Amino acid sequence: MERELLQTLGEGMTGDQAASLVTRMERHEIAAGTALFRYGETADRVYYLQSGTLTASLDVDGVRLEIGVVPPGHWLGEINLIDEGPASADVIANDEAVLYSLRHDALVSLRDDDPEIAAILLRNLTRDLAARLRRTSAGLVERVNDHQFRLATGEVRRGWFSRAIGKLFSGGDR
């Protein structure tokens, strides 16, 4: 296992803990054009992108909207890991990509077998989700004056949403 992979996968973990996490994960090599997620399909795992790039996109009223490009070193599908719900976008490989996945049932097993590793992993995933939620919330309101806020106008929200989604899927502001 590459040392760099262990360090980035297991931020906050010892080398042995990160190696233990990786043993519970599945390695995937996917070709360019392969769909990792399809909007609305149920998913039960989180992915870590080791190499390659992926593009997240949605069809909106028949128009393909590119949300952003996911570079190596990022997690995808965190919400799916927690609630096994539907994917919120299509995610397609731009080129050959190597990913590691952790299934929901493997997380449950990890929680039972080594709660410290599970706690660190969930803390890291939760921190990433919280940062995304803060960016989302920040774009929904605007300041009227020093003491008042209001729901942002549609134009402000749309502009903010485009910038936030671009940052989310390009790795900005982690």
C-alpha positions, 0 to 999 in steps of 0.5 A: 500500500502506498504510504501517501494513500494511508496518510490521506485516507486516515487523517488523524490515524496512526499508520497501523489504524490507516492500514487496518481501515484500508484492509476493510476497503475494496479497490476499484479501477474504472475506465474513462466514461464509467459511471461511479454514481447515477443520480437517484440510484441507491448507494451504500458506500463511500469512495476515496479517489486515489488517482484520476479525475471524476466529473459530477453533473446533473440533468436539469430540464434536459440540459447537462449541468456540470457541477465540477471535477473531483480531483484525487485525494477526495471522498465521495458519497459520504451521505450514502455511507451513513444513510444508504440513500440515493446519489445526488448527482451523476459522477463519471470518470474522466480518465482511468481512475483508482478508488477505494470504497467502504461499504455501509456494512463494513463501517458497522463492522469497523464500529464494532471491532475498532471503534476508535478507527470508526470514530476518527473516520466518521469525524473526518467525514462529518467535518467535510460535510459540515464545511459543505453545509456551512457553505450552503447555509452562507449562500441562502441568506444575505445581510440587510444591515448590522442586525438583520438578515433575509433570505437571499434573492433568487439571483444571489442564491443561484450565483452562490450555488454555482460557486459553492458547487464548483468549490465542492467538486474541485476540492476548494475550501476543504 
